[in-house]
Amino acid sequence: MLSPSLAVAVTGLSTSLSLIVAIGAQNAFVLRQGLRNEHVFIICLTCALSDAILITLGVTSFQQVAALLPWLDPVMRYGGAAFLLWYALKSLYSALTSSDALLIEQGSAVPLKQALITCLALTWLNPHVYLDTVMLLGTISTRYPGHEFSFAAGASLASLLFFFALGYGATRLRPVFARPLSWRLLEGGIAAVMAAIALQLVL
């Protein structure tokens, strides 16, 4: 039989996984980096650490922060929508440009600094991330008084496992995306997902 702390950690893990498996801006970016085999480890680690910070914030102090900063919600919503729309247009442009730029071997590599900035922006400027990690997981953790950090640990572990599985699992799909058409479809799909998220935030 599991100890109370371990049982709560498992609950945190399963709850977090159910929230992050859906395709989103952050996941789409990790998938793309994995397919291109560019900076996969550092990108996955950055996403996992960011989630761990946000989950910890939600478990420990979200209610206090929201009460002190009532302007935070609209700023994050519209700022995040603007960024996601810009990234959607960028992906759409990539889907429509020459096929050579989309080939795995021939496409120019994105510098690590640029990839990290994009990754951090997709994470920290996306209000959906705060809704899932800070607000929702933070709220659920209150059901386990005295075991909040066990819940946070399980939820953070889920994020770590998911992003590394997504990033390195994508490399197995590289033969499929060696064709320019596959890359065009992927970029088009990413553009559609990010535009849809931006629209939902505005509406």
Phi, psi and omega in degrees: 000136182287145174291159180304317181296317180292321178297319178293322178297319178296320177298316177299319179297311183292322179295315180296318179299321181294337181272327189261351182289335180295141181295136179209185184299314181294313180296321179297322179293317178298319178300316181296317179296322178294319179295324179275351181058044182243117174053037188298313184298310185292326179292314178298318180295320179298315179297316182294317179293321178298315178298319180298319178296314182293321178297316178298319177299317180295320182289328188259322192210019184296316184300321179293319180295315181297323180290325181280332184234074182294341180279352187296320183298306181295325179296314180294322184294307184283325176295318178295321179297319179297317180294316181296323178294319177299316181293325178297317179295323178296317179293322178296320177298318179297324180292335184260352182276184185300147183295331182300325183288346183258354179288140184300314186280328186265338182296142180291138182287142177277128179302150182302317181300316180294318179297320180293319179298316179297317180298314180294322179293316179297334180275304190275343178260005181261107182301334179297328178296318180291322179299315182285307188279313185278305187284305187290307180295324177298320179292315181297325182297336180291347177285351183235066181302133181089347181234023182300321182287333173294318177298315180297321179296316178295318179295321179292321177297322178299318179296317180299312181296317184295310185293322178289325176294320179292313183295312183275335175291331180296334181297334178290342179267004183302321178302324179294319184270010172289344178273133181305324182297321179297319178294321178299317180294320178297312180297320178296320178295318177298317178300317181295317180297313183291323177295320180295318179296317179299318179296319179297322180294319181291319182282000000 
